[in-house]
């Protein structure tokens, strides 16, 4: 059986994402065509360049490489 609708993100590599929410555990949440991507070191309102580290059937995981546009809610850790 072939997968007629492959996930809209690559298995690995860089992608630009808009963070829209926070997940339990503190990772940022982005969506690409309703496909969820959990992004470390990102907060809602950020636009980030992220590296996809794992891709699953329903979601992907990524690490922030660069914050392209910082959220107004972002604060510097003490």
C-alpha angles and dihedrals in degrees: 000000000000125000105247093190111042116193112276093234128072121254089244136356141073125314134170114235139181111221111224105171146000123253127214105280094037104274119140118247123222130170130214110189089334090309108128122230120190110210126195120223095018133116132197110283095032122122107207142178104227137184114230107230101173134013121197132179095267104021147008135223124222142174123225112249098174136002104228095181120012121222116244085234093060114110132185113251113245 
